[in-house]
Every structure is written in C-alpha cells, then in structure tokens.
Amino acid sequence: MSNQAGKIPFVDIQTQYQNLKSEMDAAIQRVMTRGDFVLGDDLTQFEREFAAYCGVSHCMGVADGGNAIQVALRALNIGPGDEVLVPTHTFIASPLGVWQAGATPVLVDVDPRYYTIDPVAAARAVTPKTKAILPVHLYGQPADMDPLLDLAKKHGLVVVEDAAQAHGAEYKGRRCGSLGDAASFSFYPGKNLGAYGDGGGITTARADVAENIRIFRNYGQHPKNVHPTKGINSRLDTMQAAVLRVKLAHLDGWNAKRREAAARYHALLKGAPIGLPEAAPWSTAVWHLYVIQVSDRAAVQKALDDVGAAHGIHYPTPIHLQPAFADLGKGPGSFPVSEALAHRILSLPIFPEITEEQQVRVANAVRKAVGA
Ligand SMILES: *Cc1c(COP(=O)(O)O)cnc(C)c1O
C-alpha cells in the first residue's frame, strides 16, 4: 500500500509555486514590464526588507551564497596571508569562499551534538595570522556565537556568519545575519528562502562594510565610470529579488511548519536506536535539514528507497578529506568528530509542505531498518 501513495521528494518547490502562483506571476511580470533587470527597483526593495527581517540596516544582493562569503571577507579587508577559521563539517562553498577571497581556510572540528563549529577547538586553532572566524549555522541551527564573539574580541578577529541554511533562525532571540560583522546568505532554490535560480545576499550593521560591498559587487565602480578598486560582477538579478520578496512574506510561516515537522519526526522516531537532532538551548532553529545518525546507514537508505522517499547526506566527506583541499595537509584522523559524523549522518525529507502521512511513512521505514 505505502508504495502506491506516491514518491516523497526531498523538497517540494513545485507545490510551493502552485500555492504562490498569482502573486509570483504578477511580481515577475512587473519586472519584465519595467525592464530594470540589473540593480533595479525590486532589488532595492528586497535589500531593505531582508535587512529589516534580519534586524540590521544593510543588505546587498549578490550572485550566490559562495560569492557572498568571498565578497563579505574582502569587504572586511581579509585577504592573502590571512587565516580564517572554518568548520570542516560544512558545504564546500564555506572554505571556497575563504580561498576565493585570497585567504587561507584553517579547518576546525565541530560539536558532536549540534554539528556547528566547536568554540574550544576554534580557540586552539588561533595563530598570529588568524584574522576571521566563519561559523556556519548548519542545518538551520545557529552556531554558539557568544564564545566565538569573545574569542574574536580577544584576538581582534572579524566574524562572518555563513547563514546560507539559517534564514530566520535565532540565537538567544537575535536573528542570524545580525550576530557578527557581516553574514552571508544563499538563495539557492532549495534553501529556506530560495530564488528561481542562483542568488545570494550579505547583511551587515556596519555602514563602512556595506559601502565596500556595494562598490565591489559592481566592478568596483563608484560613482559611474570611476573605479576606486578592482571589483567583480556579483549582483542579484532584479527578477530574483522580485521572487524573493514574494517568498519573504511567507518565510516565518514556512519556518514554523518546518519546526512542526521536526517535532513530529522527533515524536515518531523517539526510542529507536537513532541519533536524533537536538535544538541547542540557545537556538530557535529553522530546520533547513533534519539530520539523523544511524550505524547501518546503507540499510536505512535502502528502506527509504523502497518506500519512494528521497534522502541525502550533508555532507559525506569533511572538507579536509576533499581532494580540492588536500593542500591543507590534514589527513584522516585530523578531525575525529566530523569524520565520525560523515559516516553516520542521513538527511530525511523536510519542507514546509510535507504531510503527516509522508512523515509517518518515512519514520516507519527508518524504524523498521534499525529494528525498532
Ligand atoms: C548553499 C550553501 C552555500 C553556498 O550557496 P550557493 O548559493 O549555492 O553558492 C554556502 N554555505 C552553506 C553552508 C550552504 O549550505
């Protein structure tokens, strides 16, 4: 029976569009009619609205979330010769953004319970060359910012949040995107706030940093035809900003639905021999991903395949074991927590539109596979 009930996707962007269709079509039409496709009106409006949403005064739309990291670091004068602390358990865009800024990523292990950068390990990794920390609010859960901000203060470091998975998440009542010197966001379609294509943004409370970013993302131009600095082209399309404005109005509702779905998985899976994700005491998480830990992952993957449920691994290989970062010289055994997690983690489908029936089907398949 359960197989006939239809496939369970990992995210459901089509259903979301159908629910927004009239609003969304009108927004896109508006941009086409106006024709201000680059640095247009909806971009300015979106930047204002998203900054306010995050509780800061500035937001700059950029090409994507990886670019956002690079541009934010450059705007804070981080570059060649500088070291930036980054968790090794993250998406590769985090350390790549550091490398694209010309700086050196210095990898740090994560907390085994919350999956975010371990502040004690970060403190141990500081050298005289350390200039910044890039905590990642992984899976929609804020990193433990207070000890990291203390560490930054002690050593004169800047803090850039990688908030690509944490739109709307809160740390001790304050929104991600407002916790450091700047924050990078991704608006990749599958993120909690996603465009219809690539997109990214940077938030900051600092006017000087905002000004640097506005100039740098637009070929280093200010004013027209004057280039005080060598910049790049990294602009969020007006069309994508219009899409994001429509979606931003729904973000809190969607995040609430994700929290309900996470609580339901927790209730359905409790008592089984499975590591369940915990919301940290400091956090209002937004559950970009729901990541469990199991010892026989292949068996659980097969059971999910059998009921037509999508699943993923975020991420199967820690950064230090990726060939692209072999030059960092950190072999197996360098970061035991992240390496152990990489073998055990499994992401279950979670998205605002997921139904109770779908979650029950997923949970039953998981429980059966682990013999619970
Ligand atoms: C998605 C993501 C990025 C990169 O975003 P893109 O828009 O795909 O470039 C960076 N960091 C993390 C943690 C992400 O999940």
The ligand as a MOL file (V3000), in Angstrom:
LIG
                    3D

  0  0  0     0  0            999 V3000
M  V30 BEGIN CTAB
M  V30 COUNTS 15 15 0 0 0
M  V30 BEGIN ATOM
M  V30 1 C 24.2300 26.5330 -0.0170 0
M  V30 2 C 25.3800 26.8860 0.8480 0
M  V30 3 C 26.3710 27.7920 0.4370 0
M  V30 4 C 26.5260 28.2910 -0.9590 0
M  V30 5 O 25.4420 28.8310 -1.5370 0
M  V30 6 P 25.2930 28.9190 -3.1310 0
M  V30 7 O 24.2200 29.9320 -3.2820 0
M  V30 8 O 24.9330 27.5660 -3.6230 0
M  V30 9 O 26.5920 29.4080 -3.6670 0
M  V30 10 C 27.3360 28.1690 1.3610 0
M  V30 11 N 27.3620 27.6590 2.5940 0
M  V30 12 C 26.4530 26.7550 3.0080 0
M  V30 13 C 26.5450 26.2460 4.4050 0
M  V30 14 C 25.4410 26.3300 2.1450 0
M  V30 15 O 24.5530 25.4240 2.5680 0
M  V30 END ATOM
M  V30 BEGIN BOND
M  V30 1 1 1 2
M  V30 2 1 2 3
M  V30 3 2 2 14
M  V30 4 1 3 4
M  V30 5 2 3 10
M  V30 6 1 4 5
M  V30 7 1 5 6
M  V30 8 2 6 7
M  V30 9 1 6 8
M  V30 10 1 6 9
M  V30 11 1 10 11
M  V30 12 2 11 12
M  V30 13 1 12 13
M  V30 14 1 12 14
M  V30 15 1 14 15
M  V30 END BOND
M  V30 END CTAB
M  END
